[in-house]
Amino acid sequence: MPEKISSKNKQEIDYSKFINIVLSRWYWIAATLIISLLIAYINIWYTPKVYSTSAYLKFEEKQTNLSNSVTLSPTTRNYTNKILSESWTFRSSKTIIASVDYIDWRVSYFLEGRVRTVELYPQKPFIIQILKQDTLQFYNQNISLIPESNGLKISYNNKGKEATHYYQFGDIIKIPGVTFYIKKVLNLTEGANYLFKFNYKSEFYGRMGGGLNIDEAAKFSSIASVSKIDGNPYFAADALNAIMKVYLQQGLDEKTQSAKQIIEFIDLQLGNLSNAVQNSGEKLKDFKQANNFLDLSSAAGSVLNEVTRLESLNEASDLQLLILKRLLKQFQKNKETISLNFNLDGSVDPLLGSLISQWNSLIQERASLLNTFKEGAKPIEELDAKLRILREAAGDNIQANINRIEQTKLFNQKELTKSYANLKDLPQQERDLFGLQRDYGINEKIFSYLSEKKLEAQISKASILSDASIVDLAKPNLNPIAPIEKSIWQFAWIIGLGSGIGLIFLVRLLNPYIYDKETIESLTNTPIIGMIRHYPEKVDADNKEILAIAKPKSIFAESVRSVRTNLSFIASEEKSKVICVSSEIAGEGKSFVTINLASSLALIDKKVIFIAADLRRSKVHRTFNIKDKKGLSTYLANQHEVDDIIHPTNQKNLDLIVAGIVPPNPAELMYSDRLKELIEELKLRYDFILFDTAPIGLVSDALPLIRMCDINLFVIRTGKSKYSAASIPNRIANEYHLKNVFIVLNDFRQVSLHSNYYSTKYSDNYYGYYYSENSGKGYGYYTDDHIKPLWKRILGW
């Protein structure tokens, strides 16, 4: 008797088995792949396409070549911060709302298809000419237009009811809130369902702003990439171009705002001065004609020139004070970049320009940080603190300039007072002429000064260029960004194949049954004495046809013979071998295995007796057509003797002891001393004594017998026995210190799906029992090796 191995055999992964497992259910993979590809096709067909168009803006500081246009603004910028800060302006509601006016938004045109409704923009199969429209409330749903042979069929939903009318091109059509007519452009397809819709302007705000993005084209470059996503590539391009135009115009308007305000102020002053100059000139002319005066004396003329100069300086000071006070308000209220597009004649401290530059730089940095942090975050608060310091410094500087200009104006006013004092000795008539010439001279001088400043402001405004320019306009991109068909098909192939393979291994994972010897070897140390093959034809319920005898050239019979051969090496020192065959539960084929082993042993002239030791529900007597009256139970109960219960069978060298009448205490009977006596008596008469016992996983009837036998065979059936069955032989052997427990794998058939992907390398002390492991191809030696699959038999292959 070979010594039972003390450790599990070494198992290594056999990658060819992986392939066989997958190929065994190739049709599962094909099915999941077809389903996946079908879903991908439906997804591509029914999902609306999305397009993206892009353009480029260039940001740079553009300086004018006019020396007299002084701009107190920064000369250098961080373009990364500039682009980040300008992204807020670019996507602002103000920009989006203004850009809607640059596209044709009043009427939308569609064509209804079998799958989806397609927007026809920018094409117009016909033109809707609006004659009258209520701007606040009008019909805002889709209106159906179906061309027919005799005209146009117009349908729309009017208060829950379908309203249908027939018109010709050019007919006046009235619907709630709109009066219009339809002008023919193209030859419409008869029967096609065209749709058109009157829009509110506000409906396009979300569409214009949706999918809008601006970012750096390259890191730290002055080029910004702007893009727009929409379901219509032509609309996306038009919308993006409109937004860029509005953005550039708004930027230009913002830079020229200061000059505009100065021009408006000067225009107001010039409007008043124009009349004053004209009136004072008429009065001077009339006075000279009436009094026959040609001109003032030299002394009075000198005083007049000085007064006129001082009055002009005061007027210029007033203009400078106005500009500085407006700049101070910008610092106090705004959190935007500041520029002063006006010549201040060098009367302002140059430090103010540096403060404005620092202010603008921090404003851009703040806008950049807002992309990452929220208001109130520590980095934002730190920047706000710096802006407050700058605001205070700029405020102090501007206030200092205001104070200095006011002091200069006060000094000029004192000088004016002195000049007027010199006129008191002049004759009254000359003083009157002085007054008229003074008014005329001052008004004319101030008028000339303001006209000059207006011209400077206009030149400054005209010379201002936007900090951004369009590098390339957006063009329709007809390649959709979603759905991307190539990616969807690739994903479908991956999911289809992966799902099929995953399903295969999921079924394997959920499978609780044993299908091959490698699985058994991975679960137990108990040796496998052999594998009895699956018989490919139907077997009767009572096993009346003993297959090992009826089909001697079958693979099944050969597998039984291989087990029989292995049994001869076990307990070889015993003259008569007592063999106990058991299993975990009913239905695993222990009786079937015992019958065929007994028949096979009888064929080689061994005297064999089959004992049905399952006292609860044995059916062996049906196989041999013997009445189940006298048997093992009646013997153990002292009702019969040995010779009374032995029944000969139709097969030579094979006798039978049936189970007998079902006793009320089968477990107790199996512990009877008469069982030992029976075994000793039968050893004198037979070469092999085979016990077919009750399932040891359900009842304990077989346990006394197991300890008295020379060989214990535990039957595991392919596809019937669970993983737990493989541990039972090991447990019994350890519990009762047995070294004669072996496993027989019954009903073995090659089920690749559930086969173990490990191959066993046997240890040195493993005796290498012959398993008859061929795949079922007998190459002409076996009668059941040419059974063809049904589909091959149908096709005649």
C-alpha positions in Angstrom: 0.0 0.0 0.0 1.6 3.3 -1.0 2.1 5.9 1.6 -0.2 8.8 1.3 1.5 12.1 0.4 2.0 14.5 3.2 1.6 17.7 1.2 -0.3 18.9 -1.8 1.2 18.4 -5.2 2.8 21.4 -6.8 0.5 23.1 -9.3 1.5 25.5 -12.0 -0.6 27.7 -14.3 -1.1 26.1 -17.7 -1.8 29.1 -20.0 -3.0 26.8 -22.8 -5.9 26.0 -20.5 -6.8 29.6 -20.3 -7.2 29.6 -24.1 -9.3 26.4 -24.0 -11.6 27.9 -21.4 -12.2 31.0 -23.5 -12.7 29.0 -26.7 -15.1 26.6 -25.1 -17.7 29.4 -24.9 -16.7 31.4 -27.9 -20.3 31.9 -28.8 -20.8 33.8 -25.5 -18.1 36.2 -26.5 -19.6 36.5 -30.0 -23.0 37.2 -28.5 -21.7 39.9 -26.1 -19.6 41.4 -28.9 -22.6 41.6 -31.2 -24.7 43.2 -28.5 -21.9 45.7 -27.7 -21.4 46.6 -31.4 -25.2 47.0 -31.8 -25.4 49.3 -28.8 -22.5 51.3 -30.2 -24.2 51.6 -33.6 -27.4 52.8 -32.0 -25.5 55.2 -29.8 -23.7 56.7 -32.8 -26.9 56.8 -34.9 -29.1 58.5 -32.3 -26.6 60.7 -30.4 -26.6 64.3 -31.8 -23.1 65.3 -33.0 -21.2 68.0 -31.2 -18.8 70.3 -33.0 -16.0 72.6 -31.8 -14.5 75.5 -33.7 -11.6 77.6 -32.6 -9.8 80.9 -33.3 -6.8 82.8 -31.9 -6.5 86.2 -30.3 -3.2 88.0 -29.8 -2.6 90.2 -26.7 -0.1 93.0 -26.9 0.5 96.5 -25.7 0.0 98.8 -28.8 1.5 102.3 -28.4 0.8 105.2 -30.7 3.5 107.2 -32.4 1.9 110.5 -31.5 4.1 112.2 -29.0 1.3 114.5 -27.8 -1.0 111.7 -26.7 0.2 110.9 -23.3 -1.1 107.6 -21.7 -0.3 107.0 -18.1 -0.6 103.1 -18.3 1.8 100.2 -17.9 4.1 99.4 -20.7 4.7 95.7 -19.9 2.3 92.9 -19.0 2.3 89.3 -17.8 0.3 87.8 -20.6 -0.6 84.6 -18.7 -2.4 86.7 -16.1 -3.8 88.9 -18.8 -5.4 86.0 -20.7 -6.7 84.6 -17.4 -8.2 87.9 -16.3 -9.6 88.6 -19.8 -11.4 85.2 -19.9 -13.9 86.6 -17.4 -14.6 89.6 -19.7 -14.7 87.4 -22.8 -17.4 85.1 -21.2 -19.2 87.9 -19.5 -23.0 88.4 -19.9 -22.4 91.9 -21.3 -20.3 90.4 -24.1 -22.6 87.5 -24.8 -25.7 89.7 -24.9 -24.1 92.2 -27.3 -22.8 89.5 -29.6 -26.3 88.1 -30.3 -27.0 91.1 -32.5 -24.3 89.9 -34.9 -26.1 86.7 -35.8 -29.4 85.9 -37.5 -31.4 85.0 -34.4 -35.0 86.0 -35.2 -36.1 82.8 -37.0 -34.7 79.3 -36.8 -35.2 76.7 -39.5 -35.3 72.9 -39.1 -35.9 69.7 -41.0 -37.6 66.8 -39.2 -36.2 63.4 -39.9 -37.1 59.9 -38.9 -34.5 59.8 -36.1 -33.9 63.5 -35.1 -34.7 67.0 -36.1 -31.8 68.8 -37.8 -31.2 72.6 -37.6 -30.6 74.0 -41.1 -28.5 77.0 -40.1 -27.1 78.8 -42.0 -29.2 77.5 -44.9 -32.7 78.8 -45.4 -35.0 76.6 -47.5 -37.4 79.5 -47.5 -37.3 83.0 -46.0 -39.7 84.3 -43.3 -40.4 88.0 -43.9 -41.8 89.5 -40.6 -44.3 92.3 -41.2 -45.5 92.8 -37.7 -44.4 91.3 -34.4 -45.3 91.8 -30.8 -41.9 92.2 -29.2 -43.1 91.0 -25.7 -45.4 88.1 -26.5 -45.7 86.0 -29.6 -46.0 82.3 -30.6 -42.7 80.7 -29.7 -43.1 77.0 -30.6 -42.1 75.1 -33.7 -44.4 75.6 -36.7 -44.7 72.8 -39.3 -44.4 73.6 -43.0 -45.1 70.7 -45.4 -44.8 71.5 -49.1 -47.6 70.0 -51.1 -48.4 70.0 -54.8 -51.1 72.7 -54.4 -49.3 74.9 -51.8 -48.0 74.9 -48.3 -49.5 73.2 -45.3 -48.9 75.2 -42.1 -49.6 73.5 -38.7 -49.0 74.6 -35.2 -50.4 73.9 -31.7 -52.9 76.6 -30.7 -54.0 76.3 -27.1 -53.7 72.6 -27.1 -55.4 72.1 -30.5 -53.7 71.4 -33.8 -54.3 74.4 -36.1 -53.8 73.6 -39.8 -54.0 76.1 -42.7 -53.1 76.1 -46.4 -51.2 78.9 -48.1 -49.2 79.9 -51.1 -45.8 81.6 -51.2 -46.3 85.3 -50.6 -49.6 84.9 -48.7 -50.0 87.0 -45.5 -50.0 84.6 -42.5 -51.1 85.5 -39.1 -50.4 83.6 -35.9 -50.5 84.8 -32.3 -48.2 87.8 -32.0 -46.7 87.6 -35.5 -47.7 88.6 -39.1 -45.5 87.4 -41.9 -45.2 85.9 -45.3 -43.0 83.2 -46.8 -40.6 83.9 -49.6 -39.5 80.9 -51.8 -35.7 80.4 -52.0 -35.2 76.7 -52.9 -37.3 74.0 -54.5 -38.7 72.3 -51.4 -39.0 68.5 -51.2 -42.7 67.7 -51.4 -44.0 65.9 -48.3 -40.9 66.8 -46.2 -41.7 68.3 -42.8 -39.9 71.6 -42.4 -40.1 73.5 -39.1 -39.5 77.1 -38.3 -39.6 79.0 -35.0 -39.8 82.7 -34.0 -37.2 83.3 -31.3 -36.8 85.6 -28.3 -33.4 87.2 -28.3 -32.9 86.0 -24.7 -33.1 82.3 -25.9 -29.7 82.7 -27.6 -27.8 84.0 -24.5 -27.3 80.5 -23.1 -26.4 79.0 -26.5 -24.0 81.7 -27.3 -22.2 81.4 -23.9 -22.4 77.7 -23.7 -19.3 75.7 -24.5 -17.2 78.9 -24.8 -13.6 78.7 -23.6 -10.4 80.8 -23.7 -7.0 79.6 -22.7 -3.3 80.1 -23.6 -2.3 78.7 -26.9 1.1 78.0 -25.5 2.5 78.5 -22.0 3.5 82.1 -21.3 2.7 83.2 -24.8 0.7 86.2 -25.8 -1.6 84.1 -28.0 -4.9 82.9 -26.6 -6.9 80.1 -28.1 -10.7 80.6 -28.0 -13.2 77.9 -28.8 -16.9 77.3 -29.0 -18.8 74.0 -28.8 -22.2 73.6 -30.4 -24.4 71.1 -32.2 -24.1 73.1 -35.5 -20.6 73.8 -36.7 -21.6 76.9 -38.8 -23.4 78.4 -35.8 -20.4 77.7 -33.6 -18.1 79.6 -36.0 -20.5 82.6 -36.4 -21.1 82.8 -32.7 -17.4 82.7 -31.9 -16.6 85.4 -34.5 -19.4 87.6 -33.1 -18.2 87.3 -29.6 -14.6 88.1 -30.6 -15.7 91.2 -32.4 -17.8 92.4 -29.5 -15.0 91.7 -27.1 -12.5 93.7 -29.1 -14.9 96.6 -29.5 -15.7 96.7 -25.8 -12.0 96.7 -25.0 -11.4 99.6 -27.3 -14.4 101.5 -25.9 -13.1 100.9 -22.4 -9.6 102.3 -23.2 -11.1 105.4 -24.9 -13.6 106.1 -22.2 -11.4 108.7 -20.5 -10.9 110.6 -23.7 -14.6 110.4 -24.5 -15.4 112.0 -21.1 -12.9 114.8 -21.7 -14.3 115.4 -25.2 -17.8 115.6 -23.9 -16.8 118.0 -21.2 -14.9 120.3 -23.7 -17.8 120.1 -26.1 -20.1 121.4 -23.4 -17.7 124.2 -22.5 -17.2 125.1 -26.2 -20.9 125.3 -26.7 -21.2 127.9 -24.1 -18.0 129.8 -25.0 -19.0 130.0 -28.7 -21.9 132.3 -27.9 -19.9 134.2 -25.3 -17.1 134.9 -27.8 -19.6 136.0 -30.5 -21.5 138.3 -28.0 -18.4 139.8 -26.5 -17.0 140.5 -30.0 -20.3 142.2 -31.1 -20.3 144.4 -28.0 -16.7 145.4 -28.5 -17.3 146.3 -32.1 -20.4 148.3 -31.2 -18.6 150.2 -28.4 -15.7 151.2 -30.7 -18.0 152.4 -33.4 -20.1 154.4 -30.9 -17.2 156.0 -29.1 -14.8 156.3 -31.9 -12.2 154.3 -30.0 -9.7 152.2 -32.0 -7.5 150.7 -29.2 -6.3 150.9 -25.6 -3.3 152.8 -24.5 0.0 150.9 -24.1 -0.4 150.7 -20.2 -3.9 149.4 -20.5 -2.9 147.0 -23.2 -0.2 145.5 -21.0 -2.6 145.0 -18.2 -5.1 143.4 -20.6 -2.5 140.8 -21.8 -1.6 139.9 -18.3 -5.2 139.5 -17.2 -6.0 137.4 -20.3 -3.0 135.1 -19.6 -3.9 134.6 -16.0 -7.6 133.9 -16.7 -6.6 131.3 -19.4 -4.2 129.6 -16.9 -7.1 129.4 -14.4 -9.4 127.8 -17.0 -6.7 125.2 -17.8 -6.3 124.5 -14.1 -10.0 123.9 -13.8 -9.8 121.3 -16.6 -6.8 119.6 -15.0 -8.7 119.5 -11.6 -11.7 117.9 -13.4 -9.5 115.1 -14.9 -7.7 114.4 -11.6 -10.9 114.2 -9.6 -12.4 111.7 -12.1 -9.2 109.6 -11.8 -9.5 109.7 -8.0 -13.0 108.3 -8.3 -11.8 105.5 -10.5 -9.3 104.4 -7.8 -11.9 104.7 -5.1 -14.7 102.7 -6.9 -13.2 100.4 -9.6 -11.4 97.1 -9.4 -10.4 97.2 -13.1 -7.4 98.5 -15.0 -7.0 102.2 -15.2 -5.7 104.4 -18.0 -5.6 108.2 -18.4 -5.7 109.1 -22.1 -5.2 112.9 -21.9 -2.2 115.3 -22.0 -1.8 117.0 -18.6 0.9 119.3 -19.8 3.5 117.8 -17.4 1.7 119.3 -14.5 1.1 116.0 -12.8 3.7 114.1 -10.7 5.3 111.3 -12.8 4.9 109.0 -9.8 1.2 108.8 -10.6 2.0 106.9 -13.8 4.0 104.3 -11.8 1.2 103.9 -9.3 -1.3 103.3 -12.1 1.1 100.7 -13.6 1.4 98.8 -10.3 -2.4 99.0 -9.8 -3.1 97.4 -13.2 -0.6 94.6 -12.6 -2.2 93.7 -9.2 -5.7 93.8 -10.8 -4.6 91.2 -13.4 -2.9 89.0 -10.7 -6.1 89.2 -8.7 -8.2 88.1 -11.7 -5.8 85.2 -12.3 -6.1 84.0 -8.6 -9.8 84.0 -8.8 -9.6 81.1 -11.2 -8.2 79.1 -8.3 -9.5 80.7 -5.1 -12.8 82.1 -3.9 -13.4 85.6 -2.7 -12.2 85.9 0.9 -9.4 83.4 0.4 -6.0 84.3 2.0 -4.2 85.0 -1.3 -7.1 87.2 -2.5 -7.1 89.1 0.9 -3.4 89.7 0.7 -3.7 91.2 -2.8 -6.7 93.3 -1.7 -4.5 94.6 1.1 -1.8 95.7 -1.5 -4.5 97.3 -3.6 -5.7 99.3 -0.6 -2.2 100.5 0.0 -1.9 101.5 -3.7 -5.3 103.2 -3.6 -4.3 105.3 -0.6 -0.9 106.2 -2.1 -2.6 107.2 -5.4 -5.2 109.1 -3.5 -2.6 111.0 -1.6 -0.6 111.7 -4.8 -3.7 112.9 -6.7 -4.8 115.0 -3.8 -1.3 116.5 -3.6 -1.5 117.4 -7.3 -5.0 118.9 -6.8 -3.8 121.0 -3.8 -0.8 122.2 -5.9 -3.0 123.2 -8.8 -5.4 125.0 -6.5 -2.5 126.9 -4.9 -1.3 127.9 -8.3 -4.9 129.0 -9.2 -5.1 131.0 -5.9 -1.7 132.7 -6.8 -3.0 133.6 -10.2 -6.1 135.1 -8.7 -4.0 137.4 -6.5 -2.0 138.5 -9.5 -5.3 139.2 -11.2 -6.4 141.4 -8.3 -3.1 143.4 -8.6 -3.6 143.9 -12.3 -7.1 145.1 -11.9 -5.9 147.7 -9.3 -3.7 149.3 -11.9 -6.8 150.3 -13.9 -8.3 152.6 -11.4 -6.4 155.7 -12.7 -7.7 155.2 -16.3 -10.6 157.3 -17.7 -14.0 155.7 -17.4 -14.4 155.3 -21.2 -11.1 153.5 -21.5 -11.9 151.2 -18.5 -15.2 150.3 -20.3 -13.3 149.4 -23.4 -10.8 147.4 -21.3 -13.6 145.4 -19.8 -15.1 144.6 -23.3 -11.7 143.7 -24.7 -10.9 141.6 -21.6 -14.1 139.6 -21.9 -13.5 139.1 -25.6 -9.8 138.2 -25.2 -10.4 135.7 -22.3 -13.3 134.0 -24.1 -11.3 133.8 -27.3 -8.2 132.5 -25.5 -10.1 129.9 -23.5 -12.0 128.9 -26.7 -8.8 128.4 -28.5 -7.3 126.5 -25.6 -10.2 124.2 -25.3 -10.4 123.6 -29.1 -6.7 122.7 -29.0 -7.3 120.2 -26.1 -10.3 118.8 -27.8 -8.2 118.1 -30.9 -5.5 116.5 -28.7 -8.2 114.2 -27.0 -9.6 113.3 -30.4 -6.2 112.4 -31.7 -5.5 110.4 -28.6 -8.8 108.6 -28.9 -8.2 107.8 -32.6 -4.7 106.6 -31.9 -5.7 104.2 -29.2 -5.5 100.5 -30.3 -7.0 97.5 -28.7 -4.7 95.3 -26.6 -6.0 92.3 -28.5 -6.4 91.4 -32.1 -7.8 88.5 -34.1 -5.1 86.3 -35.5 -7.4 83.9 -37.3 -11.2 84.0 -37.5 -13.2 80.9 -36.6 -14.2 78.6 -39.4 -16.7 75.7 -39.3 -15.1 72.5 -38.3 -17.2 69.6 -39.8 -15.4 66.9 -37.8 -17.5 66.2 -34.7 -15.8 66.0 -31.3 -18.6 63.9 -29.9 -19.6 61.2 -30.4 -16.1 60.1 -31.7 -17.0 57.0 -33.8 -13.6 55.5 -33.8 -13.4 55.6 -30.0 -16.9 54.3 -29.6 -16.2 51.3 -31.9 -12.9 50.6 -30.1 -14.7 50.8 -26.7 -17.5 48.6 -28.0 -15.0 45.9 -29.1 -13.2 46.1 -25.8 -16.4 45.9 -23.8 -17.9 43.2 -26.0 -14.8 41.0 -25.8 -14.2 41.8 -22.1 -17.9 41.1 -21.2 -17.8 37.8 -22.9 -14.6 36.7 -21.3 -15.8 38.2 -18.0 -19.0 36.3 -18.2 -17.1 33.1 -18.7 -15.0 33.6 -15.6 -18.0 34.9 -13.7 -19.8 31.6 -14.4 -16.6 29.8 -13.3 -16.5 31.8 -10.2 -20.1 31.1 -9.3 -19.7 27.4 -10.1 -19.7 25.3 -6.9 -19.1 21.9 -8.5 -16.0 19.9 -9.3 -15.2 19.1 -12.9 -11.6 17.8 -13.1 -8.8 16.1 -11.1 -6.7 19.3 -10.9 -9.5 20.9 -8.9 -9.5 17.9 -6.5 -5.8 18.0 -6.2 -5.9 21.6 -5.3 -8.3 20.9 -2.5 -7.0 17.7 -0.9 -4.0 15.6 -0.2 -5.9 12.4 -0.9 -4.6 10.6 -4.0 -6.9 10.0 -7.0 -6.9 6.4 -7.9 -8.6 6.9 -11.3 -11.2 8.6 -13.4 -14.3 6.8 -14.7 -15.3 8.4 -18.0 -18.7 9.7 -18.8 -20.8 7.3 -20.9 -22.1 9.2 -23.9 -25.3 7.3 -24.3 -28.4 7.2 -22.1 -28.1 4.8 -19.0 -31.3 3.2 -17.6 -32.3 4.3 -14.1 -31.6 0.9 -12.5 -28.2 0.3 -14.2 -29.5 -3.0 -15.5 -27.1 -2.8 -18.4 -23.7 -3.2 -16.8 -21.7 -0.9 -19.0 -18.2 -2.3 -18.4 -19.5 -5.6 -19.8 -22.0 -4.4 -22.4 -19.5 -2.0 -24.0 -16.1 -3.6 -23.5 -14.4 -1.5 -26.3 -15.7 1.8 -25.0 -13.6 4.5 -23.4 -15.8 4.1 -20.4 -14.9 0.4 -20.0 -11.2 1.2 -20.4 -11.4 3.8 -17.7 -13.1 1.2 -15.4 -10.3 -1.2 -16.2 -7.7 1.5 -15.4 -9.2 1.8 -11.9 -9.3 -1.9 -11.6 -5.6 -2.1 -12.5 -4.7 0.6 -9.9 -6.6 -1.4 -7.2 -4.3 -4.3 -7.7 -1.4 -2.3 -6.5 -3.1 -1.2 -3.4 -3.1 -3.5 -0.3 -1.2 -6.0 -2.5 -0.1 -7.9 0.6 -3.8 -8.8 1.4 -5.0 -12.1 0.0 -8.6 -10.9 0.0 -9.2 -7.1 -0.4 -12.1 -5.5 1.4 -13.1 -2.3 -0.5 -15.6 0.3 0.8 -17.1 2.7 -1.8 -18.7 5.9 -0.4 -19.5 9.4 -1.4 -20.7 12.7 0.2 -24.3 12.7 -0.9 -26.7 10.5 -2.9 -26.5 10.8 -6.7 -22.7 10.9 -7.1 -22.6 7.4 -8.6 -21.1 5.2 -5.8 -23.4 2.3 -6.6 -22.7 2.7 -10.3 -19.0 2.7 -9.7 -19.2 -0.3 -7.4 -21.2 -2.3 -9.8 -18.9 -1.7 -12.8 -15.8 -2.3 -10.7 -17.2 -5.6 -9.4 -18.1 -6.6 -13.0 -14.7 -5.7 -14.3 -12.9 -7.6 -11.5 -15.1 -10.7 -12.2 -14.0 -10.6 -15.9 -10.4 -11.3 -14.9 -11.4 -14.5 -12.9 -11.5 -12.8 -9.5 -14.1 -14.1 -7.2 -16.0 -10.9 -6.2 -19.0 -10.2 -4.0 -20.9 -7.0 -4.1 -22.5 -6.0 -0.7 -25.2 -3.3 -0.7 -24.4 -1.7 2.6 -26.7 1.3 2.2 -29.4 0.0 4.6 -31.6 3.0 4.0 -32.4 3.3 0.3 -30.4 0.8 -1.7 -31.6 0.0 -5.2 -28.9 -2.5 -6.3 -31.3 -5.4 -6.2 -33.2 -3.9 -9.1 -30.1 -4.0 -11.3 -29.8 -7.8 -10.8 -33.6 -8.5 -10.5 -33.2 -9.9 -7.0 -35.8 -9.5 -4.3 -34.7 -7.3 -1.4 -36.0 -9.6 1.4 -32.9 -11.4 2.6 -29.9 -9.2 2.9 -27.3 -7.5 5.0 -29.9 -5.9 7.4 -31.5 -9.3 8.2 -28.1 -10.9 8.7 -27.0 -8.2 11.1 -30.3 -8.5 12.9 -29.6 -12.3 13.4 -32.5 -13.3 11.2 -30.4 -15.0 8.5 -27.0 -16.6 8.1 -24.3 -15.9 5.5 -25.3 -18.5 3.0 -28.9 -17.3 3.2 -28.1 -13.8 2.0 -25.6 -14.5 -0.7 -27.3 -14.3 -4.1 -25.5 -15.5 -7.3 -25.8 -13.2 -10.4 -25.9 -13.9 -14.1 -22.3 -12.9 -14.3 -19.6 -15.5 -13.6 -17.5 -15.0 -10.5 -19.9 -12.2 -9.2 -22.2 -12.7 -6.2 -24.4 -10.2 -4.4 -25.6 -9.4 -1.0 -28.6 -7.0 -1.1 -29.3 -4.4 1.6 -32.4 -6.3 2.8 -35.5 -4.8 4.6 -34.9 -1.2 5.7 -34.4 -1.5 9.5 -35.4 1.1 12.1 -31.8 1.4 13.4 -29.4 1.1 10.4 -26.5 3.0 12.1 -26.6 0.7 15.2 -26.7 -2.4 13.0 -23.5 -1.3 11.3 -21.7 -1.3 14.6 -22.7 -5.0 15.2 -20.0 -7.6 15.7 -21.7 -9.8 13.1 -20.4 -7.3 10.5 -16.8 -8.3 11.4 -17.8 -11.9 11.4 -19.3 -11.5 7.9 -16.1 -9.8 6.6 -13.9 -12.6 8.0 -16.1 -15.3 6.5 -16.3 -13.6 3.1 -12.5 -13.2 3.0 -12.2 -17.0 3.0 -14.4 -17.2 0.0 -13.7 -14.2 -2.3 -10.8 -12.3 -3.7 -12.6 -8.9 -3.6 -15.3 -7.8 -1.2 -17.0 -4.5 -2.4 -19.2 -2.6 0.0 -21.6 0.0 -1.5 -22.3 2.2 1.6 -24.5 5.1 2.6 -23.3 8.7 1.8 -21.1 9.6 4.7 -21.9 13.3 4.2 -25.5 12.7 5.2 -25.4 9.8 7.7 -22.8 8.0 9.8 -23.7 4.4 8.8 -20.5 3.8 6.8 -18.0 4.9 9.5 -17.7 1.5 11.3 -17.2 -0.2 8.0 -14.6 2.3 6.7 -12.2 1.5 9.6 -12.5 -2.3 8.8 -11.7 -2.1 5.1 -8.4 -2.5 3.3 -9.3 0.2 0.7 -11.7 3.1 1.0 -12.8 4.7 -2.3 -14.5 8.0 -2.1 -16.5 8.9 -5.2 -16.6 12.4 -6.6 -18.9 13.0 -9.6 -18.1 15.6 -12.2 -20.7 18.4 -12.2 -22.5 16.9 -9.1 -20.1 17.0 -6.2 -19.3 20.3 -4.7 -15.9 21.6 -3.5 -16.7 20.6 0.0 -16.8 16.9 -1.0 -13.0 17.0 -1.8 -12.2 17.7 1.9 -14.1 14.8 3.3 -11.6 12.0 2.5 -8.8 14.0 4.0 -10.9 14.7 7.2 -11.8 11.0 7.6 -8.2 9.9 7.0 -6.9 12.3 9.6 -9.7 11.6 12.1 -9.4 7.8 12.0 -5.6 7.7 11.2 -6.3 5.9 7.9 -3.8 5.5 5.0 -6.0 3.7 2.7 -8.4 6.4 1.5 -8.5 7.2 -2.3 -10.7 9.2 -4.6 -12.4 8.1 -7.8 -13.6 10.8 -10.1 -16.8 9.5 -11.7 -18.6 10.5 -14.8 -15.6 12.5 -16.0 -16.0 14.5 -19.2 -14.0 17.3 -20.6 -15.9 20.5 -19.6 -13.4 23.2 -20.7 -15.5 26.0 -19.2 -15.1 24.7 -15.6 -11.7 23.0 -16.0 -8.9 24.1 -13.6 -6.2 26.2 -15.3 -3.5 24.6 -13.2 -1.5 21.5 -14.2 -0.2 19.2 -11.4 3.4 18.3 -11.0 3.5 15.3 -8.8 5.8 15.0 -5.9 8.5 12.3 -5.7 6.6 10.1 -3.3 3.5 10.1 -5.5 3.0 6.7 -7.2 1.6 8.1 -10.4 -1.7 6.1 -10.7 -2.8 5.6 -14.3 -5.8 7.9 -15.0 -6.5 7.1 -18.6 -6.5 10.8 -19.3 -6.9 10.8 -23.1 -9.4 13.3 -24.3 -11.8 10.8 -25.6 -10.2 10.1 -29.0 -9.5 6.4 -29.2 -8.0 6.5 -32.6 -10.0 3.4 -33.7 -9.5 1.4 -30.5 -12.8 2.3 -28.9 -16.3 2.0 -30.2 -17.5 5.4 -28.9 -14.8 7.6 -30.3 -16.6 8.6 -33.5 -19.8 10.1 -32.1 -20.2 13.3 -34.0 -21.9 16.5 -32.8 -25.5 16.9 -33.8 -24.8 19.8 -36.2 -22.2 17.8 -38.1 -24.6 14.8 -38.4 -27.3 17.1 -39.7 -25.0 18.6 -42.4 -23.6 15.2 -43.2 -20.0 16.1 -42.4 
